[in-house]
Amino acid sequence: MSSNAHVPVLLGPVLEGLRIKADGIYVDGTFGRGGHSQAILAALGASGRLVGIDRDPDAIAAAPAELRGDARFELVRSDLAQLESVLEARSLRGRVDGLLLDLGVSSPQLDDAERGFSFLRDGPLDMRMDPDRDISAAEWLARTSETELKRVLREYGEETMAPRIARAIVAARTAGPITRTGQLADVVSAAVPAAARTARRHPATRTFQAIRIAVNDELGQLRSVLEQSLRLLAAGGRLCVISFHSLEDRIVKRFMRDHSREAAPYRGMPNVPEAYRPAFSYVGKPVAADEAEIDRNVRSRSARLRVAERR
């Protein structure tokens, strides 16, 4: 049965990838609605520890009571770029046995029209994962130049119609601000010619993705936390990252690849100085959801899990 209800994606492969130790220290860097955290905590022993991180106040408020009441668990409101500071304050830097990142937007965020993430339900054009910070998507659209908008649509949405869509948005906002998701979806739909449309994807899908990534600095946050993982993970600690589109996956793939081999001057040499040895080693191949999981949870269709181990 297909459903968009919140279900933790690739749960089995995640637990296998983290290789949970009963007394280990784990971090769920993208807590969401706590599905992965609940499973991790269930696998921990009495001396294990789990820290959950999320920048969305709704995610913090919706945390299950059984998690909040567990002494082994702590939930912190913060973004990924601040993860090292959060763990440093808890004397956990270099001691983490597993770090999980489930990237992108969550099902509850998409389903709440007031959050403005989706064009499927009309609502305020917000898109902020942390509504107390930065500017909304509507404010971003109002002040962004056509050139910058075109770049964002191309780079973050991989939108081939970027020039047409950017031009249409700029023209539309001269008549009045674009403040609703329905407004933006209509503008984009009108700008995309019939020949460029597909039955599988709404014309505004890539535009909404691109603007959301820009508003939340999602790729900057991802690059930052990946670099931090080098200092946060203990030897043998696992980095598990679930991505949902090619932009995220390429960043994760390159990071793991680049840090799983010797620095260029020493590559292939028999005696590599410690400072130039690989920081990570790949664990298995990328994992995608099987047909059974996709049938249970349509969001898992584009999910891809990559795992690396700290040396």
C-alpha positions in Angstrom: 0.0 0.0 0.0 1.5 3.3 -1.0 1.6 6.1 1.5 3.1 9.5 2.1 2.8 9.1 5.9 6.0 9.4 7.8 7.9 6.1 7.7 11.7 5.9 8.3 13.4 5.3 5.0 15.8 2.4 4.5 15.5 1.5 8.2 17.0 -2.0 7.9 20.0 -0.9 5.8 20.6 2.1 8.1 20.7 -0.1 11.2 23.1 -2.5 9.4 25.2 0.4 8.2 25.5 2.0 11.6 26.6 -1.4 13.1 25.2 -0.4 16.5 27.1 -1.3 19.6 25.1 -1.7 22.8 27.3 0.9 24.6 28.0 3.1 21.6 27.4 6.8 21.1 25.2 7.7 18.1 23.9 10.9 16.5 20.8 11.3 14.4 21.6 14.5 12.7 18.2 14.8 11.0 15.7 13.7 13.7 12.5 14.5 11.7 9.7 12.5 13.4 12.1 10.2 15.2 11.6 6.9 13.3 15.3 6.2 12.9 16.1 7.4 16.4 13.5 5.1 17.9 15.1 2.1 16.1 18.6 3.1 17.1 17.6 3.5 20.7 15.9 0.1 20.8 19.2 -1.4 19.7 21.3 0.3 22.4 22.0 -1.1 25.8 21.7 0.7 29.1 25.0 2.5 28.7 24.4 3.6 25.1 23.7 7.2 24.1 21.8 8.9 21.3 21.7 12.6 20.4 19.1 13.8 18.0 19.4 17.0 16.1 16.9 19.0 14.1 16.4 22.7 13.3 12.6 22.4 12.8 10.7 23.4 16.0 7.8 21.3 14.9 10.0 18.2 14.8 11.2 19.0 18.3 7.7 19.5 19.6 6.4 16.3 18.0 9.1 14.0 19.5 7.5 10.9 20.9 7.1 10.9 24.7 8.9 7.5 25.0 12.0 9.1 23.5 11.9 12.2 25.6 11.6 10.1 28.7 14.6 7.9 27.9 17.7 8.9 29.9 19.9 7.6 27.0 18.5 10.1 24.6 18.8 13.9 24.1 17.1 16.0 21.5 18.7 19.3 20.5 17.4 22.1 18.3 20.2 23.0 16.0 21.2 22.9 12.3 23.8 20.6 10.8 26.4 23.3 10.4 26.5 23.6 14.3 26.7 19.9 15.0 30.4 20.0 16.0 29.6 22.8 18.5 26.7 20.8 19.9 28.8 17.7 20.4 31.8 19.6 21.7 29.7 21.1 24.4 28.8 17.5 25.5 32.4 16.3 25.3 31.5 13.9 22.4 33.9 15.2 19.7 35.9 12.3 18.3 33.8 9.8 20.3 30.8 9.2 18.0 30.3 5.6 16.8 27.7 6.4 14.2 26.3 9.6 12.5 23.1 9.3 10.5 22.0 12.0 8.0 18.6 11.6 6.3 18.6 14.6 4.0 16.0 16.7 2.4 12.5 17.6 3.4 10.4 15.3 5.6 6.9 14.0 4.9 5.3 16.0 7.7 6.9 19.2 6.3 5.5 18.4 2.8 2.1 17.5 4.1 1.6 20.8 6.1 0.4 23.4 3.7 1.3 26.2 6.2 5.0 25.3 5.8 4.9 26.1 2.1 7.1 23.3 0.9 4.7 21.7 -1.6 2.6 22.9 -4.5 0.1 20.1 -3.9 -1.7 22.2 -1.3 -1.9 26.0 -1.5 -0.3 27.8 1.4 2.1 30.6 2.3 5.3 30.4 0.3 7.7 29.9 3.3 9.8 26.7 2.8 12.0 27.4 5.9 13.0 24.4 7.9 13.6 26.7 10.8 10.9 29.4 10.5 12.5 31.5 13.2 15.6 32.2 11.0 16.6 33.7 7.7 14.0 34.7 5.1 11.0 32.9 3.6 10.9 31.7 0.0 8.5 34.6 -0.8 11.0 37.1 0.6 13.8 35.4 -1.3 11.9 35.5 -4.6 11.0 39.1 -4.1 14.7 40.2 -3.8 16.5 37.7 -6.1 17.7 38.9 -9.5 16.7 37.1 -12.7 20.3 36.0 -13.2 20.6 34.6 -9.7 17.2 32.9 -10.0 18.2 31.3 -13.2 21.4 30.0 -11.7 19.6 28.5 -8.7 17.1 26.8 -10.9 19.8 25.3 -13.0 22.2 24.3 -10.3 19.8 23.3 -7.5 16.9 22.1 -9.5 18.7 20.9 -12.6 15.9 22.6 -14.5 16.4 22.8 -18.3 13.7 25.4 -18.5 15.5 27.7 -16.0 15.7 30.8 -18.3 12.0 30.7 -19.2 10.9 30.1 -15.6 13.1 32.8 -14.2 11.9 35.3 -16.7 8.3 34.3 -16.0 8.7 34.7 -12.2 10.3 38.1 -12.6 7.6 39.3 -14.9 4.9 37.9 -12.6 6.2 39.7 -9.5 6.0 43.1 -11.2 2.3 42.7 -10.9 2.4 41.9 -7.2 4.4 39.7 -4.8 4.3 36.0 -5.1 3.4 34.9 -1.6 1.5 31.6 -2.1 2.6 28.1 -3.3 -0.3 28.0 -5.7 0.7 31.3 -7.3 4.3 30.1 -7.9 3.2 26.7 -9.2 0.8 28.5 -11.7 3.5 30.8 -12.9 6.0 28.0 -13.5 3.4 25.7 -15.1 2.5 28.5 -17.6 6.1 29.0 -18.4 6.9 25.4 -19.3 5.8 24.5 -22.8 3.7 21.4 -23.3 6.4 19.7 -25.2 8.7 19.9 -22.2 6.3 18.4 -19.7 6.2 14.8 -18.5 3.3 12.8 -17.0 5.5 11.7 -14.1 6.5 15.1 -12.8 4.7 18.4 -12.1 6.3 21.3 -14.1 7.0 23.1 -10.8 8.8 20.2 -9.0 12.3 21.2 -9.8 11.6 24.9 -9.2 10.3 24.2 -5.7 13.2 21.9 -5.0 15.7 24.6 -6.1 14.2 27.4 -4.1 13.9 25.2 -1.0 17.6 24.3 -1.2 18.6 27.9 -1.7 16.4 29.2 1.2 17.7 26.6 3.6 21.3 26.5 2.3 20.9 22.7 2.3 24.0 21.9 0.2 26.2 24.3 2.3 24.9 22.6 5.4 25.6 19.2 4.0 29.2 20.0 3.0 29.8 21.5 6.4 28.6 18.5 8.4 30.5 16.0 6.1 33.7 17.9 6.9 32.8 17.9 10.6 32.3 14.1 10.6 36.1 13.7 10.1 36.5 15.2 13.6 33.4 13.9 15.3 33.6 10.1 14.5 35.7 7.7 16.6 38.0 5.2 14.8 35.6 2.6 13.4 32.7 5.0 13.6 30.2 4.9 10.7 28.9 7.7 8.6 25.5 6.9 7.0 23.9 9.3 4.6 20.5 9.0 2.9 20.1 11.3 -0.1 17.0 11.9 -2.3 18.3 13.7 -5.4 21.5 13.6 -7.5 22.9 16.9 -6.1 23.1 15.6 -2.6 24.2 12.2 -3.6 27.1 13.6 -5.7 28.4 15.6 -2.8 28.3 12.6 -0.5 29.8 10.3 -3.1 32.7 12.7 -3.8 33.4 13.3 -0.1 33.5 9.6 0.7 35.6 8.8 -2.4 38.1 11.6 -1.8 38.5 10.7 1.8 38.8 7.0 1.1 42.1 7.2 -0.7 45.5 8.7 -0.1 46.2 12.3 -0.8 47.3 12.8 -4.4 51.1 13.1 -3.8 51.2 9.8 -2.0 48.6 7.8 -3.9 49.9 4.3 -4.7 53.1 4.7 -2.6 53.9 1.9 0.0 54.7 4.1 3.0 52.2 7.0 3.3 52.6 9.4 6.2 49.8 9.2 8.8 48.5 12.7 7.9 48.0 11.7 4.3 46.3 8.3 4.8 42.6 7.8 4.0 40.3 9.0 6.7 37.4 6.7 5.6 36.8 3.4 3.9 33.7 2.6 1.9 31.3 0.1 3.4 29.5 -1.9 0.7 27.7 -0.4 -2.3 25.0 2.4 -2.3 21.7 0.9 -1.2 18.3 1.8 -2.7 14.9 0.8 -1.5 13.4 -2.4 -2.8 10.0 -2.7 -4.4 8.4 -3.8 -1.1 9.6 -0.6 0.7 8.6 1.6 -2.2 5.1 0.1 -2.1 4.9 0.8 1.6 6.5 4.3 1.4 6.6 6.1 -1.9 9.1 8.7 -0.6 11.7 5.9 -0.5 11.6 5.6 -4.3 14.5 8.0 -4.8 16.4 7.3 -1.6 20.0 6.2 -1.7 22.1 5.2 1.3 25.9 5.5 1.3 28.0 4.3 4.3 31.7 4.9 5.1 33.8 4.0 8.2 36.2 6.2 10.0 39.7 4.7 10.0 
